[in-house]
Amino acid sequence: MGVMQVGKQTEEEIRRRIENAAKRWRHQAVVQHKLELAKAIGSIAIRWKLIPGDETRLEEVMDSGARSVEMAE
């Protein structure tokens, strides 16, 4: 659980700050577990039958891999 002071901001600004903080936290956690991330991405690529060079789902694959590493911690 984290705590964030938001002050007087719109709901949209608060949501954006929370999303950005979550992305930074996820990135930091994943960087510490590069091998696990590589394995998770490889597994996802096989399950989703991705073709090398097809980057249309790259962000989705990376996000799914990061979530897999987070859950394994």
trRosetta pair geometry for C-beta under 8 A, 3 or more apart (Angstrom, degrees):
i j d omega theta_ij theta_ji phi_ij phi_ji
2 21 7.0 -157 105 149 158 135
2 25 7.6 -126 -45 -75 149 151
4 17 6.8 169 160 131 148 119
4 18 6.9 -173 45 -92 157 76
4 21 6.5 -111 -82 -52 146 169
6 9 5.4 -101 168 30 94 119
6 13 7.9 138 -167 107 105 96
6 14 4.9 24 -150 -113 145 104
6 17 6.8 164 -116 64 96 151
9 13 4.0 -110 173 87 115 130
9 14 5.3 142 94 -53 118 82
9 17 7.6 45 116 -9 166 136
10 13 4.7 98 54 5 78 101
10 14 7.1 -143 95 -3 42 86
11 14 5.7 -55 -149 38 32 112
11 15 6.3 35 153 -21 66 106
12 15 5.7 -53 -147 36 30 113
12 16 6.3 31 154 -20 64 107
13 16 5.7 -54 -147 36 31 112
13 17 6.4 32 154 -19 64 105
14 17 5.8 -55 -149 35 31 111
14 18 6.4 30 154 -18 65 106
15 18 5.8 -57 -150 37 30 110
15 19 6.3 30 154 -18 66 107
16 19 5.7 -54 -147 37 31 112
16 20 6.3 29 155 -17 64 107
17 20 5.8 -56 -146 38 30 110
17 21 6.3 31 155 -19 65 107
18 21 5.7 -54 -146 36 30 111
18 22 6.3 32 154 -20 64 106
19 22 5.7 -56 -149 36 30 112
19 23 6.5 31 153 -19 64 105
20 23 5.7 -52 -148 35 33 112
20 24 6.5 32 154 -18 65 104
21 24 5.8 -54 -149 36 32 110
21 25 6.3 31 153 -18 65 106
22 25 5.7 -54 -146 37 31 111
22 26 6.2 32 155 -19 65 107
23 26 5.7 -54 -144 38 30 111
23 27 6.2 32 155 -22 64 106
24 27 5.7 -54 -147 35 30 113
24 28 6.4 29 155 -18 64 106
25 28 5.9 -56 -150 36 30 110
25 29 6.3 28 154 -17 65 108
26 29 5.8 -58 -148 38 31 110
26 30 6.1 25 157 -17 67 111
26 66 5.1 59 171 164 115 133
26 67 7.9 -25 -140 -71 128 56
26 70 6.5 -49 -128 -67 87 130
27 30 5.9 -60 -144 39 27 107
27 31 6.2 34 157 -27 64 105
27 66 7.7 -33 -80 -131 44 140
28 31 5.9 -49 -146 28 28 114
28 32 7.1 27 155 -17 58 104
29 32 6.1 -62 -165 31 32 111
29 33 7.0 -9 152 13 65 112
29 66 7.8 102 80 -167 102 92
29 69 7.0 157 126 116 99 111
29 70 6.0 60 117 -97 147 83
29 73 6.9 -64 -172 -55 121 153
30 33 6.0 -81 -150 56 37 89
30 34 7.5 81 154 -84 69 49
30 37 5.2 73 -168 -78 99 136
30 65 7.9 80 -136 117 132 90
30 66 4.9 -55 -75 -126 141 90
30 69 5.4 100 -112 79 80 151
30 70 7.6 -47 -67 -54 85 82
31 34 6.7 5 -160 -62 37 89
33 36 4.2 -24 163 38 107 120
33 37 6.0 121 107 -26 81 90
33 69 5.1 159 95 -166 135 125
33 72 7.9 165 176 78 159 118
33 73 7.5 -124 -44 -79 156 98
34 37 5.5 -57 -149 36 33 113
34 38 6.3 34 155 -21 67 104
35 38 5.7 -51 -149 34 32 112
35 39 6.5 31 153 -16 64 105
36 39 5.7 -54 -149 38 33 111
36 40 6.2 34 153 -20 66 107
36 68 7.9 -159 155 112 96 94
36 69 4.9 118 117 -119 116 100
36 72 6.3 -153 -170 76 140 150
37 40 5.6 -55 -145 37 31 111
37 41 6.2 29 157 -18 66 106
37 65 5.4 78 -159 151 73 115
37 66 6.8 12 -122 -87 108 56
37 69 5.2 -22 -78 -58 73 145
38 41 5.9 -55 -146 37 29 109
38 42 6.4 31 154 -20 63 107
39 42 5.7 -55 -149 36 30 113
39 43 6.3 31 154 -19 65 107
40 43 5.7 -55 -150 36 30 112
40 44 6.4 30 153 -18 65 106
40 64 7.7 -164 153 119 109 75
40 65 4.1 134 108 -145 112 79
40 68 4.0 164 -144 84 135 138
40 69 5.7 -112 -13 -50 155 83
41 44 5.6 -53 -146 37 33 111
41 45 6.2 37 153 -24 65 105
41 61 6.0 71 -141 158 88 104
41 62 7.1 5 -103 -97 117 50
41 65 4.2 -3 -69 -96 76 148
42 45 5.7 -52 -148 33 30 114
42 46 6.6 28 154 -16 63 104
43 46 5.9 -56 -153 35 31 109
43 47 6.3 26 154 -15 66 109
43 68 7.8 -179 66 -173 128 170
44 47 5.7 -57 -144 41 32 109
44 48 5.8 11 164 -2 69 115
44 50 7.8 31 121 -9 76 129
44 61 5.4 154 114 -146 137 85
44 64 5.4 126 -117 101 150 128
44 65 5.9 -106 -1 -68 143 87
44 68 7.6 -150 -51 -20 115 148
45 48 6.3 -64 -136 50 22 97
45 50 4.4 -79 -148 41 75 120
45 61 6.8 43 -71 -144 76 136
46 49 7.4 19 -180 -75 30 44
48 57 7.2 -127 152 104 152 157
48 61 7.4 -123 35 -97 155 101
50 54 6.0 -151 -172 66 84 117
50 57 6.8 -124 -109 60 119 123
50 61 7.0 13 -67 -86 159 142
51 54 4.5 74 68 -10 89 126
54 57 7.3 21 128 22 99 88
55 58 4.4 -9 -162 -34 75 126
57 60 4.6 -55 -173 48 82 118
57 61 5.6 90 124 -30 89 97
58 61 5.7 -56 -146 35 29 111
58 62 6.3 26 158 -16 65 107
59 62 5.8 -55 -146 38 31 110
59 63 6.2 29 156 -18 65 109
60 63 5.9 -55 -144 38 28 110
60 64 6.2 27 156 -17 64 108
61 64 5.9 -57 -146 39 28 109
61 65 6.2 28 155 -19 64 109
62 65 5.7 -56 -146 38 29 112
62 66 6.3 30 155 -20 65 106
63 66 5.7 -52 -146 35 30 111
63 67 6.5 30 154 -18 63 104
64 67 5.8 -54 -149 36 31 111
64 68 6.5 36 151 -23 64 104
65 68 5.6 -52 -150 32 33 114
65 69 6.6 30 153 -17 65 103
66 69 5.8 -54 -151 36 33 109
66 70 6.4 37 150 -22 65 105
67 70 5.4 -51 -147 35 35 115
67 71 6.3 32 156 -18 66 105
68 71 6.0 -57 -149 36 29 108
68 72 6.5 28 153 -21 63 109
69 72 5.7 -58 -149 34 32 112
69 73 7.1 48 151 -38 62 94
70 73 6.0 -44 -163 7 34 116
